[in-house]
Amino acid sequence: MKLVDASSWIEFLRGRDSEPSQRVKALLARGNAAWCDMTAVELWNGAQGHAEKKALEELEAEVRLCAVNEQVWAKARLLARRSREKGHTVASVDIVIAACAVNYDLELEHCDAHFDKILLIAKKL
């Protein structure tokens, strides 16, 4: 099971022939794709056209939702603090998504390079 970030979902939803899109397709085919509330909000906020909105509705019915609960918020606060101590300013949304992956002990499927730095810090939480 992998927590899929919006960056990879967008590649998939927009039908791009990219490695992230192919990885998401494979995760979905095996039933190994998950997302969290923050990712779903990001995707709905940027949804384009009827087809993309319909695809999101279908995904909501089949993809495992990892709730952003109290434990995730606590890890997110700690991750934000540790990131700043290391000199990294990270978008709050990405901190919550990384904290969610850590909380549920899931790998993070993404295609945003900045997540690599965040995840190095997150592994030490």
Secondary structure, DSSP 8 states (H G I E B T S, - for coil): -EEE-HHHHHHHHTT--SHHHHHHHHHHHHT-EEEEHHHHHHHHHH--HHHHHHHHHHHHHHSEEE---HHHHHHHHHHHHHHHHTT----HHHHHHHHHHHHTT-EEE---THHHHHHHHHTT-
